[in-house]
């Protein structure tokens, strides 16, 4: 399908792709996990799984006190080819965040929240319109609550749609959008979709999924050899959750926003498994505390904090 005319347009496509780099570097990325590249079986089924952990080091809070956080998450997914043009995908995930506050005065309570648990389910139906265009979409639902939060009030949900265009064999561009109910608020996220093989070693692409935490991330990766890869990425993350019904702010809402930037070193372990090591920093951090109806009680900034993490991903 891609003839000599497509090759002649390669230079123009590269200019378009590089123009998107500046825009996409402002798009949120998740430091804590990179989507695995699933393996396609003879039955048209693709399966993947990942486990990740990270630590956000102690940072001073405006108004007094400090905060640190740890993270652990697992995810499993699959995709089934339904017809030559249609496919159905599913992802399930679980994550735990543990926040540690010390001498906190900025948020008006000493310990605004502690352990947060998340359980999510994503469904996606994709359809290939022709050799260039593909569309997709599906629902997203997530439970996000502190220990002893009222479960019925702790669900975030919404939907995602996307359209992508295959410019040439090395460049795919598109747009994804999602609208989500996020505990007493509704948010709309839009995100460029990029998959660009710049050279045999250098590539630019989305590193994570569009979802309730924000748009898909973006990273620039360089393949050193068949086993090693380095990359850098960054963006914005928003974590929102329901608080303990018997806590210091009964049934309230907590939120943590930041702009993480990171570097990644990856090692291929065998034919199906990759280990990713991350290091970076969270910039422009902000903590927000709201009552059970979503009315602001107080919000404070926290200083730039260091981040370290790893991710083990694979296909099988």
SVG drawing of the C-alpha trace seen along z (x, -y; Angstrom):
<svg xmlns="http://www.w3.org/2000/svg" viewBox="-23 -28 47 49">
<polyline fill="none" stroke="black" stroke-width="0.4" points="0.0,0.0 2.9,-2.3 4.4,-3.0 7.1,-5.4 4.8,-8.4 4.6,-7.5 8.4,-7.4 8.7,-10.8 6.4,-12.1 8.7,-10.7 10.6,-13.9 7.3,-15.8 6.1,-13.2 9.2,-13.6 8.7,-17.3 5.1,-16.7 6.3,-14.2 9.0,-16.5 6.5,-19.3 4.5,-17.0 7.4,-16.4 7.1,-19.8 3.4,-19.4 3.5,-15.8 6.2,-16.5 3.5,-18.4 1.3,-15.3 1.1,-13.3 3.3,-10.2 3.3,-7.6 6.7,-7.0 5.5,-3.8 4.9,-1.5 5.3,-1.0 2.8,0.9 4.1,4.3 4.2,5.2 1.9,8.3 2.7,11.4 0.4,12.5 -0.5,16.2 -1.6,18.4 -5.2,18.0 -5.1,14.2 -4.8,13.6 -2.3,11.1 -1.5,11.4 0.6,9.1 1.4,8.5 3.4,6.1 4.4,5.4 5.9,2.2 7.0,0.4 8.3,-3.1 9.2,-5.5 8.7,-9.3 11.2,-10.7 10.4,-13.0 9.5,-16.6 8.7,-19.7 5.1,-21.0 4.3,-24.7 3.0,-25.8 5.0,-23.1 5.6,-19.4 6.7,-16.9 5.3,-14.0 6.7,-10.9 4.9,-8.1 5.4,-4.5 3.7,-2.7 3.1,0.9 1.0,2.1 0.2,5.1 -1.6,5.2 -2.7,8.0 -4.3,7.6 -5.4,9.4 -6.5,8.7 -8.6,11.0 -8.9,10.7 -12.7,10.9 -12.5,10.5 -9.9,9.3 -10.9,5.8 -12.1,5.9 -10.4,6.7 -11.5,6.7 -9.1,5.8 -9.3,6.0 -7.0,4.8 -7.4,5.3 -5.1,3.7 -4.5,3.2 -2.4,0.5 -1.6,-0.5 -0.2,-3.9 1.1,-4.6 1.5,-8.2 3.6,-9.2 3.0,-12.7 5.1,-14.2 4.3,-17.4 1.7,-18.4 0.3,-21.8 -0.3,-22.9 -3.4,-20.8 -4.9,-21.8 -4.9,-18.1 -1.9,-16.1 -2.5,-13.0 -4.9,-13.8 -4.7,-10.2 -2.6,-7.1 -3.1,-3.9 -5.0,-4.1 -6.1,-1.1 -7.1,-1.1 -8.7,1.6 -9.4,0.9 -11.1,2.5 -10.7,1.2 -12.4,2.6 -11.6,1.5 -13.1,2.4 -10.9,1.5 -11.8,1.4 -9.6,1.1 -11.4,-1.1 -8.8,-0.6 -5.0,-0.3 -4.5,-3.8 -7.3,-4.5 -8.2,-2.7 -10.7,-3.8 -11.4,-2.5 -13.1,-3.1 -14.5,-1.6 -15.4,-2.1 -13.1,-2.5 -14.0,-2.0 -11.9,-2.2 -12.3,-1.9 -10.0,-4.4 -10.3,-4.7 -8.5,-4.9 -8.8,-2.0 -12.3,-2.1 -13.6,-4.4 -17.3,-3.9 -17.0,-1.6 -20.1,-2.9 -18.7,-6.4 -15.3,-5.5 -15.8,-4.7 -14.4,-6.7 -15.6,-5.9 -15.9,-7.1 -15.1,-6.3 -12.3,-6.7 -12.4,-7.1 -9.4,-7.2 -8.6,-7.5 -5.2,-6.9 -3.7,-7.3 -0.8,-5.3 1.2,-7.9 3.8,-5.5 5.3,-2.2 7.3,-4.1 4.9,-6.7 1.4,-6.5 -0.4,-9.6 -3.7,-10.0 -5.8,-11.5 -7.4,-10.0 -10.0,-11.6 -11.7,-10.5 -14.4,-11.9 -14.4,-10.7 -16.4,-11.2 -13.7,-11.5 -15.5,-11.7 -17.7,-14.8 -16.0,-16.2 -16.0,-15.5 -12.8,-15.8 -12.1,-15.7 -8.6,-14.6 -7.3,-14.7 -4.0,-13.1 -1.9,-12.8 -1.2,-9.3 2.3,-8.8 4.2,-5.8 7.3,-6.9 10.3,-4.8 12.7,-7.7 15.6,-5.4 16.4,-1.7 17.4,-2.6 15.5,-5.8 11.8,-5.9 9.1,-8.1 5.8,-6.8 3.2,-6.8 4.5,-5.1 1.2,-4.5 -2.6,-4.5 -5.1,-7.4 -7.2,-7.0 -8.7,-8.5 -5.2,-9.7 -4.8,-11.7 -3.6,-11.5 -1.2,-9.0 2.5,-9.6 5.2,-10.1 8.9,-9.0 11.9,-9.1 13.7,-5.8 17.1,-4.7 17.9,-1.0 21.6,-0.4 21.6,3.2 19.3,6.2 19.2,6.3 19.5,2.7 17.5,-0.4 17.5,-3.9 14.7,-6.4 13.4,-9.7 9.8,-10.9 7.6,-13.2 4.2,-14.6 1.4,-15.2 -0.3,-12.8 -3.4,-13.3 -4.3,-10.8 -7.8,-11.3 -9.4,-9.1 -12.1,-8.8 -11.1,-9.1 -11.8,-7.0 -15.4,-7.4 -14.2,-7.6 -11.0,-9.6 -10.0,-13.2 -12.1,-14.3 -14.9,-11.8 -15.7,-10.6 -13.7,-13.4 -11.6,-13.5 -7.8,-13.6 -5.8,-14.5 -2.1,-14.5 -1.0,-16.2 2.6,-16.5 4.7,-16.6 7.1,-13.7 10.1,-13.7 12.2,-10.5 15.0,-8.5 14.6,-4.8 17.2,-2.0 15.7,1.3 17.2,4.8 15.6,7.6 15.5,10.8 15.0,13.7 12.5,13.5 9.4,12.2 10.4,10.3 11.8,6.8 13.1,5.1 12.8,1.3 14.6,-0.9 13.5,-4.5 14.9,-7.6 13.6,-11.1 11.8,-13.8 8.3,-15.1 7.9,-18.8 5.1,-21.3 3.5,-18.9 0.2,-19.9 -2.0,-18.2 -5.7,-18.9 -8.1,-18.1 -11.9,-18.3 -15.0,-17.5 -17.4,-14.6 -19.2,-16.9 -16.0,-17.9 -15.8,-21.4 -12.2,-22.6 -11.0,-22.6 -7.3,-23.4 -4.6,-22.8 -0.8,-23.1 2.2,-22.8 5.2,-20.6 8.8,-20.9 10.4,-18.9 11.0,-15.3 13.2,-12.5 11.6,-9.4 13.0,-5.8 11.2,-2.8 11.2,0.4 8.8,2.2 8.8,5.9 6.8,6.4 6.3,9.3 4.2,11.1 3.3,14.7"/>
</svg>
